[in-house]
């Protein structure tokens, strides 16, 4: 993001409604056993590695590969999309918790990066034993939040990480199955 784009976001930042957040929080406290199933459908578009991903009734979210990985470079690749989802989930948690504390949110920026060995090329390249997937992920949160001390912002970041569904999915073992339909 350019410095000018970041300034524009900060100048026009529209935060969430604190009363609606409180009502949503109360519904969660009223029945903490509620589990929601979320769904997505991925369809290979037929143009190299470009895929259309459908969620709810939204337009397709495209995922592609860069030219070095034989794609058309029209969208983030799957690992980049995962990092973007992770950064977004953490940012949502930061904003919600800052608003819940009565702080004024002017801007949130999350930088995400991860290390991955791609020499196995999806199981068609070097198949020697090695970790598959991201082996390290680093997130940095830049916060423009009024009303909080540096120690409170550090605690906010830790709290958002503790309760981020995507961060916890990436960080903790989760049951995943893959089968032919």
Buried (B, 14 or more C-beta within 10 A) or exposed (E): EEEEEBEEBBEEBEBBEEEEBEEEEEEEEEEEEEEEEEEEEEEEBEEBBBBBBBEEEEEBBBBBBBEEBEBBBBBBBBBBBBBEBBBBBBBBBBBBBBBEBEBEBBBBBBEBEBEEEEEBEEEEEEEEEEEEEBEEBEBEBEBBBEEBEEEBBEBBBEBBBEBBEBBEBBEEEEEEEEEEE
